[in-house]
Amino acid sequence: MPCYRCGTRQVDPEAGKSSPWRRGVVSEHQVLACPACASTALADFSRCSRCGSAHLIRRLDQVECLDCRLIRDAESESPSPTRLESQATDLAAEVARALDRVLGRR
């Protein structure tokens, strides 16, 4: 999953180190923020209604605060067809570039 702000792809952290990427919920969607965007992304993250923490995760149709363990139903929101089409096109282009790189094609 790329950084939701700049599109940078996450890489595995060095052995024995935790990832510097931040996980959060924005507009009811689970997102990642790269280390370069993490400080500004924190302002975009949804907050827990009980404790105010931005340490939220989304699982299935629920959002959970990892600090106070409050679980709530996620608001249903269906993405627009245009947005889905754009994401599919971006992903297809990224896969094509990766295949070209791995297979040595230019």
Secondary structure, 3 states (H helix, E strand, C coil): CEECCCCCECCCCCCCCCCCCEEEEECCEEEEECCCCHHHHCCCCCCCCCCCCCCEEEECCEEEECCCCCEEECCCCCCCHHHHHHHHHHHHHHHHHHHHHHHCCC
